[in-house]
């Protein structure tokens, strides 16, 4: 099969374009692979630094803190109730917003 001059003028530039496209695809796949590796590495570092499981002692300690917090919260609620019950000697309970 022989090619004529005009056919070569079209065929040769197209082979260069096809080569460029193939190279770009190869580079893109390499970039995707590198990004996936970097993401995996960051994820493993993050997993190393975070606590995945807690021990019994940590759970008991958190329960103790929750108990202390609930005690303080009950105290605050009692104080609020006492403040509501007390009546100030010279302050009224009506606020005039009609300005």
C-alpha positions in Angstrom: 0.0 0.0 0.0 1.5 3.2 -1.1 0.7 6.6 0.2 0.5 9.7 -1.9 1.9 13.1 -1.0 -1.4 14.6 0.0 -2.2 11.6 2.2 1.2 12.0 4.0 0.5 15.6 4.7 -2.6 14.5 6.7 -1.3 11.3 8.2 2.0 12.5 9.7 0.6 15.4 11.8 -2.2 13.1 13.0 0.4 10.6 14.3 2.1 13.3 16.2 -1.2 14.3 17.7 -2.0 10.7 18.6 1.4 10.4 20.3 0.8 13.6 22.3 -2.6 12.4 23.4 -1.2 9.0 24.4 1.6 10.6 26.4 -0.9 12.9 28.2 -3.0 10.0 29.2 0.0 8.2 30.5 1.1 11.2 32.5 -2.5 11.7 33.8 -2.6 8.1 35.1 0.8 8.6 36.8 -0.5 11.8 38.4 -3.6 10.0 39.6 -1.5 7.2 41.1 0.8 9.6 42.9 -2.2 11.5 44.3 -3.8 8.3 45.5 -0.5 7.2 47.2 -0.2 10.6 48.9 -3.8 10.5 50.1 -3.3 7.0 51.5 -0.1 8.1 53.3 -1.8 11.1 54.9 -4.7 8.8 56.0 -2.3 6.3 57.6 -0.5 9.1 59.4 -3.9 10.5 60.6 -4.9 7.0 61.8 -1.6 6.6 63.7 -2.2 9.9 65.6 -5.9 9.4 66.5 -7.3 7.1 69.2 -9.4 4.4 67.6 -10.3 2.4 70.8 -10.7 3.5 74.4 -9.7 1.4 77.4 -11.9 0.6 80.4 -10.1 3.2 82.5 -10.8 6.0 80.1 -14.4 5.1 80.0 -14.6 5.1 83.8 -12.9 8.5 83.9 -15.3 10.0 81.4 -18.3 8.6 83.4 -16.9 10.3 86.5 -16.6 13.6 84.7 -20.1 13.3 83.4 -21.3 12.7 87.0 -19.5 15.9 88.2 -21.0 17.9 85.3 -24.5 16.7 86.1 -23.9 17.7 89.7 -22.9 21.2 88.6 -25.8 21.4 86.2 -28.2 20.5 89.0 -26.7 23.2 91.2 -27.1 25.8 88.4 -30.7 24.8 87.9 -31.5 25.2 91.6 -29.8 28.6 91.6 -31.9 29.7 88.7 -35.1 28.5 90.4 -34.1 30.4 93.5 -33.5 33.6 91.5 -36.9 33.3 89.9 -38.6 32.9 93.3 -36.9 35.9 94.9 -38.6 39.3 94.6 -36.5 42.4 94.4 -37.6 45.1 96.9 -37.7 48.0 94.5 -37.5 46.6 91.0 -40.8 45.8 89.3 -41.7 42.9 87.1 -43.3 44.9 84.3 -41.2 46.2 81.3 -42.7 49.0 79.2 -41.6 48.5 75.6 -44.0 51.1 74.1 -41.2 53.7 73.9 
